[in-house]
Amino acid sequence: MTSQERHEARYQRRRAARRARQEARCAALGSLGEVFSYHTMFKYGRKCCNGVRWKQSTQNFERHLFSHTAKQRRLILAKRWRPKKYVHFTVCERGKIRGIDAPHITDRQIHKVISKEVLEPLYDPSMIYDNGASRIGKGLHWQIKRIKQQLARHYRKYGRAGGVLLLDLKKFFPYAPHSIIYQRHQRYILNPDFRRIADTIIDTAPGEFPGRGMPLGVEPSQQEMAAMPSAVDNWIKCQMSTHSAGHYMDDYCIILPDIEDLKNLGRAIVRQFEIRGIPVNKKKCKIIPLTKPFRYWRHGYAPEDYPAGEAEMDEEAALCAEQCGCTAQSAKKPEPPKDKKTEE
């Protein structure tokens, strides 16, 4: 067997193992009736009313929640459920006007079930650790803390050499290609009943362009968009061996010790996104030397905040130490032995 044949055999084994894990995760969800059980739908129906109980439609829905839940469950099991018309309105966020498409309160109940019980358990294992958007236990504050850890690790190892690449995707939600989302459904949602519901939500999603666009304000949209760049994320982490890289939704932050390598990596990332039909906002993409302060998600990062020699093991190193069976103290480098003459 030649080296190329051995490489192909290893690749096929890894591919088969990944497929087996995907099938096991999908089988663990259960059937359509088990996922959309009355108890589960009633629980998420109550959660849909949080924060919007001042609306008349929400009050009517919660007043008749028992009958509404039974009706929606019958439609789901009979495979006759179709979303109602979205309500469009605009909000001004940080001086920028955004269009919001709010689903009907009865459809939000279905959206929560499909998001929490199907999309999250199937999508999360394929996403990188440094993707902090719309994930349990993470969020914007976690992402900011993670960047601080990566900067501290970089300064300990390389000092203030290198720079940070800030990359932004252009109109991430309005320009989202539906073809990538359908391909992801085919790959990860192996149950045809769940895949049909997820496809129905994409089919009826309002958009400015044909075949593109995911609405803001819809919970499945958050899960779909958070997982959409996963192919590029894994390419950056695994094939390009860039460990200090992460993003919150469509805003990327990548740290490298060499400016030229950072420029080449930035061009390669733009090509990877353009191949998949995801446009990059090149006007907002910039490289900032680590000798200068920069801002990411309205938070400032200055080199004075990360002095060289600061020794604090980050969350990822602690997790690796725990998996290896050692403690955080034993994972650190041992101190050099003291000289007896110096002690005397």
NORJOSUL-V376160 format. One record per pair of residues at least 12 apart in sequence whose C-alpha atoms are under 10 Angstrom apart, sorted by the first residue. I is the first residue (numbers start at 0). J is the second residue. Records with the same first field share a line. If there is no record, write none. Layout:
I=J / J
This chain:
18=186 / 187
20=124
21=121 / 122 / 124 / 125 / 186 / 187 / 188 / 189
22=121 / 187 / 188 / 189 / 190
24=117 / 120 / 121 / 124 / 187 / 188 / 189
25=117 / 120 / 121 / 187 / 188 / 189 / 190 / 193
26=189 / 190
27=120
28=116 / 117 / 120 / 121 / 190
29=117 / 190
30=190 / 192 / 193
31=75 / 76 / 190 / 191 / 192 / 193
32=72 / 73 / 75 / 76
34=112 / 113 / 116 / 117 / 193
35=71 / 72 / 73 / 75 / 76 / 109 / 112 / 113 / 116
36=68 / 69 / 72 / 76 / 112
37=65 / 68 / 69 / 71 / 72 / 73
38=68
39=68 / 108 / 111 / 112 / 116
40=64 / 65 / 67 / 68 / 69 / 71 / 72 / 108 / 109 / 111 / 112
41=64 / 65 / 67 / 68 / 69 / 72 / 108 / 112
42=68 / 108 / 111 / 112
43=68 / 107 / 108 / 109 / 110 / 111 / 112 / 115
44=60 / 61 / 64 / 65 / 67 / 68 / 104 / 105 / 106 / 107 / 108 / 109 / 111 / 112
45=60 / 61 / 64 / 108
46=107 / 108 / 111
47=60 / 61 / 104 / 105 / 106 / 107 / 108 / 109 / 110 / 111
48=60 / 61 / 104 / 107 / 108
51=104
56=103 / 104 / 105
57=103 / 104 / 105
59=104
60=104 / 105
61=104 / 105
64=105
67=105 / 108
68=105 / 108 / 109
71=105 / 106 / 108 / 109
72=109
75=109 / 192 / 196
76=192
78=192 / 195 / 196
79=196
80=106 / 109 / 196 / 199
81=106 / 196 / 199 / 200 / 203
82=102 / 103 / 105 / 106 / 107 / 109 / 110 / 196 / 199 / 200 / 202 / 203 / 204
83=102 / 103 / 104 / 105 / 106 / 203
84=100 / 101 / 102 / 103 / 106 / 203 / 204 / 205
85=99 / 100 / 101 / 102 / 103 / 106 / 203 / 204 / 205 / 214 / 217
86=99 / 100 / 101 / 102 / 103
87=99 / 100 / 101 / 102 / 205 / 214 / 215 / 216
88=100 / 101
97=215
98=173 / 214 / 215 / 216
99=214 / 215 / 216 / 217
100=204 / 205 / 206 / 213 / 214 / 215 / 216 / 217
101=214 / 215 / 216 / 217 / 218
102=204 / 214 / 216 / 217 / 218
106=200 / 217
107=217 / 218 / 219
109=196 / 200 / 219
110=196 / 197 / 200 / 217 / 218 / 219 / 220
111=217 / 218 / 219
112=218 / 219
113=193 / 194 / 196 / 197 / 218 / 219
114=197 / 218 / 219 / 220 / 221 / 222 / 223
115=218 / 219 / 222
117=188 / 193 / 194 / 197
118=184 / 187 / 188 / 193 / 194 / 197 / 219 / 222 / 223 / 226
119=133 / 134 / 135 / 219 / 222 / 223 / 226
121=184 / 187 / 188 / 189
122=183 / 184 / 187 / 188 / 222 / 223 / 225 / 226 / 227 / 229
123=135 / 222 / 225 / 226 / 229
125=187 / 226 / 229 / 230 / 232 / 233
126=225 / 226 / 227 / 228 / 229 / 230 / 232 / 233
127=226 / 228 / 229 / 230 / 232 / 233 / 236 / 244 / 245 / 246
128=232 / 244 / 245 / 246 / 315
129=141 / 142 / 145 / 146 / 232 / 236 / 242 / 243 / 244 / 245 / 246 / 247 / 315
130=142 / 225 / 226 / 228 / 229 / 232 / 244 / 245 / 246 / 247 / 248 / 251
131=143 / 145 / 225 / 245 / 246 / 247 / 248
132=221 / 222 / 224 / 225 / 226 / 246 / 247 / 248 / 249
133=218 / 221 / 222 / 223 / 224 / 225 / 226 / 247 / 248
134=221 / 222 / 225
138=247 / 248
139=246 / 247 / 248 / 296
140=296
141=247
142=245 / 246 / 247 / 296
143=246 / 247 / 295 / 296 / 297 / 298 / 299 / 300
144=313 / 314
145=243 / 244 / 245 / 313 / 314 / 315
146=243 / 244 / 245 / 246 / 252 / 253 / 254 / 295 / 300
147=300 / 304 / 305 / 313
148=243 / 305 / 311 / 312 / 313 / 314 / 315
149=242 / 243 / 244 / 245 / 253 / 254 / 313
150=163 / 243 / 254 / 289 / 300 / 301 / 302 / 304 / 305
151=302 / 304 / 305 / 306 / 307 / 308 / 309 / 310 / 311 / 312 / 313
152=243 / 305 / 307 / 308 / 309 / 310 / 311 / 312 / 313
153=243 / 254 / 255 / 256 / 289 / 305 / 307
154=256 / 289 / 302 / 305 / 306 / 307 / 308 / 309
155=305 / 306 / 307 / 308 / 309 / 310 / 311
156=256 / 307 / 308
157=255 / 256 / 257 / 307
158=256 / 289 / 290 / 302 / 305 / 306 / 307 / 308
159=256 / 288 / 289 / 290 / 291 / 302 / 305 / 306 / 307
160=255 / 256 / 257 / 258 / 288 / 289 / 290
161=254 / 255 / 256 / 257 / 258 / 259 / 260 / 261 / 286 / 287 / 288 / 289 / 290
162=253 / 254 / 255 / 256 / 257 / 258 / 259 / 260 / 261 / 262 / 286 / 287 / 288 / 289 / 290 / 291
163=243 / 244 / 251 / 252 / 253 / 254 / 255 / 256 / 257 / 258 / 261 / 285 / 286 / 287 / 288 / 289 / 293
164=244 / 251 / 252 / 253 / 254 / 255 / 258 / 261 / 262 / 264 / 265 / 284 / 285 / 286 / 287 / 288
165=246 / 250 / 251 / 252 / 253 / 254 / 265 / 283 / 284 / 285 / 286 / 287 / 293 / 294 / 295
166=246 / 249 / 250 / 251 / 252 / 253 / 265 / 268 / 269 / 279 / 280 / 281 / 282 / 283 / 284 / 285 / 286
167=246 / 248 / 249 / 250 / 251 / 252 / 278 / 279 / 280 / 281 / 282 / 283 / 284 / 285
168=248 / 249 / 250 / 251 / 269 / 272 / 277 / 278 / 279 / 280 / 281 / 283 / 284
169=249 / 250 / 277 / 278 / 279 / 280 / 281 / 282 / 283
170=212 / 249 / 277 / 278 / 279 / 280
171=212 / 213 / 224 / 248 / 249 / 250 / 277 / 278 / 279 / 280
172=206 / 211 / 212 / 213 / 214 / 215 / 220 / 221 / 224 / 248 / 249
173=205 / 206 / 207 / 208 / 211 / 212 / 213 / 214 / 215
174=206 / 207 / 208 / 209 / 210 / 211 / 212 / 213 / 276 / 277 / 278
175=206 / 208 / 210 / 211 / 212 / 213 / 214 / 223 / 224 / 227 / 276 / 277 / 278
176=208 / 209 / 210 / 211 / 212 / 213 / 227 / 275 / 276 / 277 / 278
177=198 / 201 / 202 / 209 / 210 / 211 / 212 / 213
178=210 / 211 / 275 / 276
179=211 / 223 / 227 / 228 / 275 / 276 / 277
180=197 / 198 / 201 / 223 / 224 / 226 / 227
181=194 / 197 / 198 / 201 / 202
183=223 / 226 / 227
184=197 / 198 / 223
185=198
197=219 / 223
200=213 / 217 / 219 / 220
201=213 / 214 / 219 / 220 / 223
204=217 / 220
221=248
224=248 / 249
225=246 / 247 / 248 / 249
226=248
227=248 / 249 / 277
228=246 / 248 / 249 / 271 / 272 / 275 / 277
230=271 / 272 / 275
231=268 / 269 / 271 / 272 / 275
232=244 / 245 / 246 / 251 / 268
234=268 / 271
235=253 / 264 / 267 / 268 / 271
239=264 / 267
241=253 / 254 / 255 / 264
242=254 / 255
243=255
247=295 / 296
249=279
250=283 / 284 / 295 / 296
251=284 / 295
252=286 / 295
253=265 / 286
254=286 / 287 / 288 / 289
255=288 / 289
256=288 / 289
257=288
258=286 / 287 / 288 / 289
261=286
262=285 / 286
265=284 / 285 / 286
269=281 / 284
288=302
289=301 / 302
290=302 / 303
291=303
292=304
310=331
311=331
312=327 / 328 / 330 / 331
313=327
316=330 / 331
317=330 / 331
